[in-house]
Amino acid sequence: MDKGSSIAIIGGGIAGLTTGLVLQERGYHVTIFERDHTPMNRASGNPAGILDPSLTNRESLEGQFYHTAMSRALDFYSSLGQQIFLSRGLLKFARDSSDDTLCFPDLGVISPPKIRDILAKKLRIRNNINITHFTHTQKWHLFAGDKPQATADAIVICGGPLARDSSFANHLPLEAVRGQITYLNAEKNDNLPRKALCGKGYLTPPFDMNGGATIVSGASFSRNDTDLSLRGDDHRENLENAEILWPGISKREITGGRCAIRAYSPDHMPICGPVADQEQYQAAYEMLKHGPKHQNFIPAPYVPNFYAVTGLGARGFLSAPLLGNLITALICGDPLPVTQAVYESLHPARFLIRALKKEK
Ligand SMILES: Cc1cc2nc3c(=O)[nH]c(=O)nc-3n(C[C@H](O)[C@H](O)[C@H](O)COP(=O)(O)OP(=O)(O)OC[C@H]3O[C@@H](n4cnc5c(N)ncnc54)[C@H](O)[C@@H]3O)c2cc1C
């Protein structure tokens, strides 16, 4: 798309803000629509986010993606200023006795509220607007109920689990997974971790939250559960995992917690790229079910200028900056920041293709 084209981003979480910033820096006219009174108020609204590396085999597509994402995230957050980091240094504990514990001195804990404050100043964000539907006639027309909100040359859906509410993207197989974190009193701060600790759960070092020293322990994982009330059982689960990481920590007073919904794809890789027109796509590639003989296909039929960045799962702060770069490269025709194979492992249409091949 030509520089200066208008791009509407639906959803002001970390995916929407990082994507919006990279697009804006490449010369596009970006507006972010957020249904809440402030951006980064849902999954991206925790007081602390761990940059937890994936230890998946580096040869695998997932390993390659998260390895590239990790260095991109470090560059991106460092460029916003060192105050973004609540602490540096992360210990990743062995999954079983054959693994070593690994230390990552540059990774650590970032502050989502500080990221929000910095990015919100740089971007045009329209809060309190719940985009309910959009239509396409040459341009995209966005509506909140019966009120037209904007026209745009392109749309990027960054709505977390709510991407599946859009009639154009409801074939994306997203699962909503509830997560709860637990706040622990760290006022008497002798014998507390000085680095982030990651194992089955995670623990942050103490940091200042609303004037009191706090440690965050997380995060519970309940599939197909969208209830946002805090649960005693989830606090207990978090503390059991925390106790393995730092014996004695579970005796500390619980001062609160927070709950939100993550969006997961079935293969747990994010979903990032142009959205297919489901019916036309299935018709165009139907012959895939007959196996590898049928090699000649027409170019992919996509919904025009319509993209998605969602399914960021439990590592959204790590992956969002690279996904923002990928969408921007696709929109402006730059070389991709990942290999073609990694791009295909993130592509929104991969589930349609897999389903067709399965019919073979
Ligand atoms: C308890 C918990 C702990 C976590 N801990 C970590 C961690 O330590 N490290 C890490 O990397 N990740 C962590 N994650 C995961 C991370 O928070 C998510 O992957 C990330 O926040 C997803 O970002 P997002 O922008 O895709 O979604 P969201 O942050 O959910 O943003 C989507 C936004 O879109 C808006 N929206 C949706 N539909 C519309 C619409 N129709 N119109 C307007 N606006 C709309 C929503 O209001 C929302 O603000 C955690 C998640 C949870 C729940």
The ligand as a Tripos MOL2 file, in Angstrom:
@<TRIPOS>MOLECULE
LIG
   53    58     1     0     0
SMALL
NO_CHARGES

@<TRIPOS>ATOM
      1 C1         -2.9120  -13.3600   33.6900 C.3       1 LIG1
      2 C2         -2.0390  -13.1540   32.4970 C.ar      1 LIG1
      3 C3         -0.6470  -13.0520   32.6640 C.ar      1 LIG1
      4 C4          0.1840  -12.8630   31.5540 C.ar      1 LIG1
      5 N1          1.5360  -12.7350   31.7460 N.ar      1 LIG1
      6 C5          2.3330  -12.4810   30.6530 C.ar      1 LIG1
      7 C6          3.7220  -12.2480   30.8210 C.ar      1 LIG1
      8 O1          4.2460  -12.2380   31.9380 O.2       1 LIG1
      9 N2          4.4730  -12.0390   29.7030 N.ar      1 LIG1
     10 C7          3.9240  -12.0230   28.4350 C.ar      1 LIG1
     11 O2          4.6320  -11.8390   27.4450 O.2       1 LIG1
     12 N3          2.5950  -12.2200   28.2700 N.ar      1 LIG1
     13 C8          1.8070  -12.4510   29.3470 C.ar      1 LIG1
     14 N4          0.4790  -12.6640   29.1750 N.ar      1 LIG1
     15 C9         -0.0510  -12.6980   27.8000 C.3       1 LIG1
     16 C10        -0.1800  -11.3090   27.2410 C.3       1 LIG1
     17 O3         -0.7480  -10.4920   28.2160 O.3       1 LIG1
     18 C11        -1.0520  -11.3700   25.9710 C.3       1 LIG1
     19 O4         -0.4680  -12.2820   25.0430 O.3       1 LIG1
     20 C12        -1.1340  -10.0090   25.3070 C.3       1 LIG1
     21 O5         -1.4980   -9.0350   26.2400 O.3       1 LIG1
     22 C13        -2.1570  -10.0590   24.1640 C.3       1 LIG1
     23 O6         -2.2130   -8.7740   23.6130 O.3       1 LIG1
     24 P1         -3.3410   -8.3920   22.5540 P.3       1 LIG1
     25 O7         -3.0900   -6.9820   22.1770 O.co2     1 LIG1
     26 O8         -3.3700   -9.4330   21.4900 O.co2     1 LIG1
     27 O9         -4.7250   -8.5800   23.3400 O.3       1 LIG1
     28 P2         -5.4330   -7.6210   24.4200 P.3       1 LIG1
     29 O10        -4.4470   -7.0480   25.3650 O.co2     1 LIG1
     30 O11        -6.5580   -8.4090   24.9930 O.co2     1 LIG1
     31 O12        -5.9640   -6.4310   23.5510 O.3       1 LIG1
     32 C14        -7.0640   -6.5270   22.7010 C.3       1 LIG1
     33 C15        -7.7780   -5.1940   22.7790 C.3       1 LIG1
     34 O13        -8.7600   -5.1290   21.7620 O.3       1 LIG1
     35 C16        -9.8770   -4.4240   22.2940 C.3       1 LIG1
     36 N5        -11.0100   -4.7750   21.4470 N.ar      1 LIG1
     37 C17       -11.4730   -6.0190   21.1740 C.ar      1 LIG1
     38 N6        -12.5080   -5.9710   20.3300 N.ar      1 LIG1
     39 C18       -12.7200   -4.6470   20.0510 C.ar      1 LIG1
     40 C19       -13.6620   -3.9610   19.2380 C.ar      1 LIG1
     41 N7        -14.5960   -4.6370   18.5670 N.pl3     1 LIG1
     42 N8        -13.5970   -2.6100   19.1550 N.ar      1 LIG1
     43 C20       -12.6380   -1.9330   19.8480 C.ar      1 LIG1
     44 N9        -11.7140   -2.5510   20.6560 N.ar      1 LIG1
     45 C21       -11.7690   -3.8850   20.7430 C.ar      1 LIG1
     46 C22        -9.9530   -4.9310   23.7300 C.3       1 LIG1
     47 O14       -10.6990   -4.0670   24.5560 O.3       1 LIG1
     48 C23        -8.4840   -5.0040   24.1080 C.3       1 LIG1
     49 O15        -8.0290   -3.7970   24.6830 O.3       1 LIG1
     50 C24        -0.3930  -12.8100   30.2620 C.ar      1 LIG1
     51 C25        -1.7800  -12.8730   30.0900 C.ar      1 LIG1
     52 C26        -2.5940  -13.0380   31.2040 C.ar      1 LIG1
     53 C27        -4.0860  -13.0890   31.0020 C.3       1 LIG1
@<TRIPOS>BOND
     1     1     2 1
     2     2     3 ar
     3     2    52 ar
     4     3     4 ar
     5     4     5 ar
     6     4    50 ar
     7     5     6 ar
     8     6     7 ar
     9     6    13 1
    10     7     8 2
    11     7     9 ar
    12     9    10 ar
    13    10    11 2
    14    10    12 ar
    15    12    13 ar
    16    13    14 ar
    17    14    15 1
    18    14    50 ar
    19    15    16 1
    20    16    17 1
    21    16    18 1
    22    18    19 1
    23    18    20 1
    24    20    21 1
    25    20    22 1
    26    22    23 1
    27    23    24 1
    28    24    25 2
    29    24    26 1
    30    24    27 1
    31    27    28 1
    32    28    29 2
    33    28    30 1
    34    28    31 1
    35    31    32 1
    36    32    33 1
    37    33    34 1
    38    33    48 1
    39    34    35 1
    40    35    36 1
    41    35    46 1
    42    36    37 ar
    43    36    45 ar
    44    37    38 ar
    45    38    39 ar
    46    39    40 ar
    47    39    45 ar
    48    40    41 1
    49    40    42 ar
    50    42    43 ar
    51    43    44 ar
    52    44    45 ar
    53    46    47 1
    54    46    48 1
    55    48    49 1
    56    50    51 ar
    57    51    52 ar
    58    52    53 1
@<TRIPOS>SUBSTRUCTURE
     1 LIG1         1 GROUP 0 **** ****
